[in-house]
Amino acid sequence: MKRHFLLLWLVLCASISLAVAQTRAVTGVVKGSDGETLPGVTVLLKGTTNGASTGIDGGYTLNVPTDSKSATLRFSFIGYVSQEVAVGDKTAINVTLVSDTQSLNDVVVIGYQAVQRRDVTGAVSSVSAQQIKDIPVNSAAEALTGRLAGVQLTSSDGTPGNLNVQVRVRGGGSVTQDNSPLYVVDGIQIENALSVIAPQDIQSVDVLKDASATAIYGARGANGVIIITTKKGIEGRTVVSYNGFAGFRKITKTLGVLGPDDFLNYQWERSRIVGA
């Protein structure tokens, strides 16, 4: 019995040492363009789920396969441009991430004016026309589903072709009252605007979620404000485009039910048996 345990222990140690020998550690420090270290940067071995995050000092340690010469590390962080670096035979890789100026220059429509995202201090989520133009959906609400942080869109009915969608911004604030947000389309208030506007007509959708962003709308904006900007004509040559899709829905299996005559006969037989 002892010999079996000893043999099992030797096999386990050999497998562990073999696994350790097949990987090697890659270390480094991630900094921003200003030279400051960046904590919380995601370091991922491309094509796998093997990853790590940088610490407070910007340092990281990641094990990569020893025999893989084509291994690539991907560095990503919010507000910075993602960067990929080939590992090769290197054991130390230091990276400098550059700020993503494109996302900071995006224009966001708030209650007062259109400003750059870098100047927005309130909680605002945005979706542009490029993100929803090619999605085959029946309404704009379906196109926005899952694309706005803090915004929940659920269909109130499973009927095919039903356009009534329930929209909640950061959950409901009342038990007895309506929790629907305020819709403003090109400066005009429209009830349930996402159900009446075609997705192809939308230029951008901005959702104001916190008190500082919705203050201009008063109590009506307590449940959030959805600002929709539609496309407008621009100077240039005439362009005609068409987008359309078709489909059908059919119940795969139906239940057999009684006809009128069969139902009457059933009721007559039932009343005769029970004596009613």
C-alpha positions in Angstrom: 0.0 0.0 0.0 2.8 2.4 0.9 4.5 1.6 -2.4 1.3 2.6 -4.3 1.2 5.9 -2.5 4.9 6.6 -3.1 4.4 5.8 -6.9 1.4 8.2 -7.0 3.4 10.9 -5.3 6.3 10.6 -7.8 3.9 10.8 -10.8 2.2 13.9 -9.3 5.5 15.7 -8.7 6.7 14.8 -12.3 3.5 16.2 -13.8 3.8 19.4 -11.8 7.4 19.9 -12.8 6.6 19.2 -16.4 3.7 21.8 -16.4 6.0 24.4 -14.8 8.7 23.7 -17.4 6.2 24.3 -20.3 5.5 27.9 -19.2 7.7 31.0 -18.5 6.9 34.2 -16.7 6.8 37.5 -18.6 6.9 40.7 -16.5 6.7 44.4 -17.1 5.3 47.8 -16.3 2.5 49.6 -18.1 2.6 53.5 -18.2 0.6 56.2 -19.7 1.8 58.8 -22.2 2.5 61.1 -19.3 4.9 58.6 -17.7 2.6 57.7 -14.8 2.0 54.0 -14.1 -1.4 52.7 -14.9 -3.0 50.3 -12.4 -5.8 48.0 -13.5 -4.7 47.5 -17.1 -5.8 44.2 -18.6 -3.0 42.1 -20.0 -4.3 39.2 -22.0 -2.5 36.5 -24.0 -4.2 36.9 -27.4 -6.4 34.0 -28.4 -6.7 32.6 -24.9 -8.4 33.4 -21.6 -5.0 33.6 -19.8 -4.6 37.1 -18.5 -3.6 39.4 -15.6 -4.1 42.9 -14.4 -1.5 45.5 -13.4 -1.0 46.4 -9.8 -0.8 49.8 -8.1 2.7 50.2 -9.4 1.7 49.3 -13.0 3.5 46.0 -12.8 2.2 42.6 -14.1 3.3 39.0 -14.3 1.9 36.6 -16.8 2.8 33.0 -17.7 3.1 32.2 -21.4 3.9 28.9 -23.2 7.6 28.3 -23.6 7.3 26.7 -27.0 5.1 29.4 -28.5 7.2 31.9 -30.5 4.1 33.7 -31.9 2.5 34.5 -28.6 1.1 38.1 -28.4 0.1 40.1 -25.4 -2.8 42.6 -25.7 -2.9 45.6 -23.3 -6.2 47.3 -22.9 -7.5 50.0 -20.5 -10.5 52.4 -20.6 -9.7 55.7 -22.2 -6.6 54.4 -23.9 -5.9 52.8 -27.3 -5.3 49.0 -27.0 -1.9 47.8 -27.9 -0.5 44.4 -29.0 3.1 43.3 -28.4 4.7 40.1 -29.7 6.4 38.2 -26.9 9.1 36.2 -28.9 12.0 35.4 -26.6 11.5 38.4 -24.3 10.8 38.0 -20.6 10.3 41.7 -19.8 7.9 43.8 -21.8 7.2 47.4 -20.8 4.4 49.2 -22.6 3.3 52.9 -22.9 -0.4 53.3 -23.7 -1.7 56.4 -25.6 -4.9 58.2 -24.7 -7.8 57.5 -27.0 -8.5 61.0 -28.1 -11.2 59.8 -30.6 -13.6 58.8 -27.9 -12.9 62.0 -25.9 -13.8 64.1 -29.0 -17.2 62.5 -29.6 -20.0 65.0 -29.4 -22.7 64.4 -26.7 -26.0 66.1 -26.7 -27.2 67.2 -23.2 -30.0 69.5 -22.1 -28.2 72.8 -22.6 -26.0 72.2 -25.7 -23.9 69.7 -27.6 -20.5 69.3 -25.9 -17.5 67.0 -26.3 -17.4 63.9 -24.2 -14.3 65.1 -22.4 -16.2 68.0 -21.0 -19.2 66.0 -19.7 -19.3 65.5 -16.0 -22.7 63.8 -15.7 -23.6 60.2 -16.4 -24.3 60.0 -20.1 -24.5 56.9 -22.4 -24.5 57.3 -26.2 -25.1 55.3 -29.3 -24.3 56.6 -32.8 -25.9 55.7 -36.2 -22.9 53.6 -37.2 -23.7 51.2 -34.4 -27.3 50.5 -35.2 -27.6 51.1 -39.0 -27.1 47.4 -40.1 -29.1 45.7 -37.4 -32.3 44.0 -38.8 -34.9 45.0 -36.2 -38.5 46.2 -36.2 -37.9 49.3 -33.9 -35.3 51.5 -32.6 -35.8 50.1 -29.1 -34.7 46.7 -30.3 -31.6 48.1 -31.9 -30.6 49.8 -28.6 -31.1 46.7 -26.5 -27.9 45.9 -24.6 -25.9 48.9 -26.0 -26.6 51.5 -23.3 -25.1 51.0 -19.8 -27.7 51.4 -17.1 -30.6 51.2 -19.6 -32.9 48.2 -19.5 -35.2 47.6 -22.5 -37.8 44.7 -22.2 -40.7 43.8 -24.5 -44.0 44.0 -22.6 -45.6 41.3 -24.8 -44.4 38.4 -26.9 -46.8 39.0 -29.7 -45.0 39.1 -33.1 -44.8 42.7 -34.4 -45.5 44.2 -31.1 -43.5 47.5 -30.8 -44.3 48.3 -27.2 -41.0 48.2 -25.3 -40.6 49.0 -21.6 -37.6 51.3 -21.0 -36.1 51.8 -17.6 -33.1 54.0 -16.8 -31.2 52.8 -13.7 -34.3 50.8 -12.6 -37.7 52.1 -11.5 -38.0 54.9 -8.9 -41.6 54.5 -8.0 -43.9 51.5 -7.2 -47.2 53.1 -8.2 -46.3 55.7 -10.8 -45.0 55.5 -14.3 -41.2 55.0 -14.5 -40.8 55.7 -18.2 -38.1 58.2 -19.1 -38.6 61.5 -20.9 -38.1 61.4 -24.7 -36.8 64.4 -26.5 -36.6 64.2 -30.3 -34.8 67.2 -31.9 -35.9 69.4 -29.0 -39.5 68.2 -29.0 -41.0 65.9 -26.4 -42.6 62.8 -27.9 -44.1 59.9 -25.9 -42.6 56.5 -26.4 -40.4 57.9 -29.2 -38.4 54.7 -29.7 -41.5 52.9 -31.0 -42.4 55.5 -33.7 -39.0 56.4 -35.1 -37.2 54.1 -37.6 -33.7 53.1 -36.6 -32.4 54.3 -40.0 -33.5 57.9 -39.2 -31.5 58.1 -36.0 -28.2 60.0 -36.0 -27.5 59.6 -32.3 -29.1 58.6 -29.0 -27.9 60.1 -25.7 -29.3 58.9 -22.4 -29.0 61.3 -19.4 -29.0 59.2 -16.2 -28.0 61.2 -13.2 -29.5 64.3 -11.4 -26.9 66.8 -12.8 -27.6 65.8 -16.4 -31.4 65.8 -16.1 -31.7 68.9 -13.9 -32.8 71.2 -16.7 -35.9 69.0 -17.3 -37.1 69.2 -13.7 -39.4 66.5 -12.2 -40.3 65.2 -15.6 -36.7 64.0 -16.0 -36.5 62.1 -12.7 -36.7 58.8 -14.5 -33.9 59.7 -17.0 -34.0 61.6 -20.3 -33.4 60.0 -23.7 -32.4 62.6 -26.3 -32.7 61.4 -29.9 -31.1 63.4 -32.7 -32.4 62.5 -36.2 -30.5 62.7 -39.5 -30.7 65.9 -41.5 -30.0 66.8 -45.1 -26.5 67.8 -46.0 -25.1 69.7 -48.9 -23.9 67.5 -51.7 -25.1 65.1 -54.4 -28.4 63.3 -53.9 -28.1 59.8 -52.5 -31.0 57.3 -52.3 -30.6 54.2 -50.1 -33.0 51.5 -49.1 -32.9 49.1 -46.2 -35.5 46.3 -45.7 -35.9 42.8 -44.4 -38.8 40.3 -44.3 -39.6 37.3 -42.3 -42.3 35.1 -40.9 -43.2 33.4 -37.6 -45.1 30.2 -37.2 -46.0 28.1 -34.2 -44.2 24.8 -34.7 -46.7 22.8 -32.7 -50.3 23.6 -31.9 -52.7 21.9 -29.4 -55.8 20.2 -30.8 -59.0 21.8 -29.5 -62.7 20.9 -29.8 -64.9 22.2 -32.5 -68.2 23.9 -31.7 -70.3 20.7 -32.2 -67.9 18.6 -30.2 -67.8 21.2 -27.4 -71.7 21.2 -27.2 -71.8 17.4 -27.1 -69.2 17.3 -24.4 -71.1 19.8 -22.3 -74.3 17.9 -22.8 -72.7 14.6 -21.8 -71.1 16.2 -18.8 -74.3 17.8 -17.6 -76.2 14.4 -18.1 -73.6 12.5 -16.0 -73.3 15.0 -13.1 -77.1 15.5 -13.1 -77.1 19.2 -13.6 
